[in-house]
Every structure is written in structure tokens, then in C-alpha cells.
């Protein structure tokens, strides 16, 4: 006698409905009794979690191994971006998009209800699937990554600072992935052509990807990296690994955000910023979000 089990999971993948339908036909007489008992006892995975795990895995892009010159190549930056140095990296994977509110809210509902209600982590937003999460501390992100790895069995992480710049450049040597200038609406969500006075984050993925298929790599929200803050690159690793010594109470984020006083400067691929890793006096950096990395 055969039993047919069906499940239908509907999830949101960066603003696009993703419908996953799977049919499993289990021949009861073909499985040992203990196997059938184990299958019957396994709890069903919540639909929102299934959609999250599927979307995150599908969003990862392969970044090839290689070497690049890291730091201020144009002379328009600060001493924090010097000295320019050669970094050689192994291949890795990096998410094409930043983590969205809808995805982060699955974590809040399952494991971190105390974060609910913080500005930038709104669990009742009308367009959570198209808005990137922001106002998260580095410690918040680490908690999300730890939880995600427990649920998925994978080893997601934050990119290192060198990995981030290498991927953002995607083989280029200019100040921005797009060349020597940048569209400032990528930073603020403003459209100068229509006189838009709004100042906020743009929706996820409206602009062209860079040469390696990464969207919104500069602008809108800054992105946390694994590295601790150092005032310059003197003594920095040259193998692409995270620099986790000295002042680890502050961590590096990259890419510029809608909050910056000079978007064209902070959106440069070599530009560097830092903030407290933990929530400090009840505050985080409102312009900070993140994207996931994974070893290849």
C-alpha cells in the first residue's frame, strides 16, 4: 500500500513570489519500520523558514580566486585606506543581494523577539520583501548568522573586508563599480529627475549589478564585514582573511549609505567606516545592513 504526502511552500524571494511545490511518494512497504517511524516523527519545517533557506542559497554568487590592489587607488580617499597593498584571495561565495526585512523577520519571530520593534527591523512593513534590513548591530548580525547556520546546516558568515572590496571592484580599478562616477540615487533612493525629496534606502535590486552579479554593492545601506577596525592597513593580512585583532569593540562596514553626509565619497569601493559592534546606549548605525558570504 502506498501513501502520498504533499507540501506546498510559498515564499518571497527579493520581491518575486517563489512557489516551491514538491511531491514525495513513499512506498511504505519498501522502507524499514524504524525509518518510517523517524519520518513520521520529524517536525514539519515552517513555510517561512523553508522559503528563507531556499532563497538565501539561491542568491549566492561564486566569486573567483584572484589578486587585487586594495586601498585608495585614485588618491581621493583618506589615510584609513592606505597603504595600498596586494591581496591574494581564494574563491568564495557572496550573496547577490543584501538581506531583506522579510528574511530577517523570520529570525526575529523564531529566535530574537527582543529585537522586534527596533527602527529598521519593522515586522509589519508593507513591503518587507523589497526593503533591506538596516539598523542592525554587528552583534545582531552574528546572532542571525549563527541561527541561520543552525537551521540550514551550512556555514554562512560575513565577508571579510578584503573579500568585500575585491568583490565590489569585480576586476575594476575605479572609485566605483560603475566607473569614475556614481548615480547618487543609489544611495538615498532619491530620483533627481522627478525632484524626489525623500531620503531613505532604495528598494532591493533596482540598479544594475556589477560585473560579478552583485546588486547594490555601494549605496543605500552600508554592509558589515568580519574585520575589527584599524586606523590604516599597516600590518593588514594579505591573504583575504579577516583582521581580528586590537580594537574589536568596533567593526568595519563598507559601501556607504543613505545617511552619509557626502554620498559620493563614502560610496567609493575603497571607502571605510566603523561603528560599535554592540548596541551602544540603545543605538546602532541606522545605515548598516549586511549580505552573506560562504566559503567556496
PyMOL commands that set and color helices and strands:
alter all, ss='L'
color gray80, all
select helices_A, chain A and resi 28-30+33-41+47-59+79-81+101-111+113-115+138-152+161-169+185-188+192-194+263-266
alter helices_A, ss='H'
color red, helices_A
select strands_A, chain A and resi 2-13+16-27+60-63+66-70+85-89+92-95+156-158+222-229+247-254+273-276+288-289+292-295
alter strands_A, ss='S'
color yellow, strands_A
deselect
rebuild
show_as cartoon
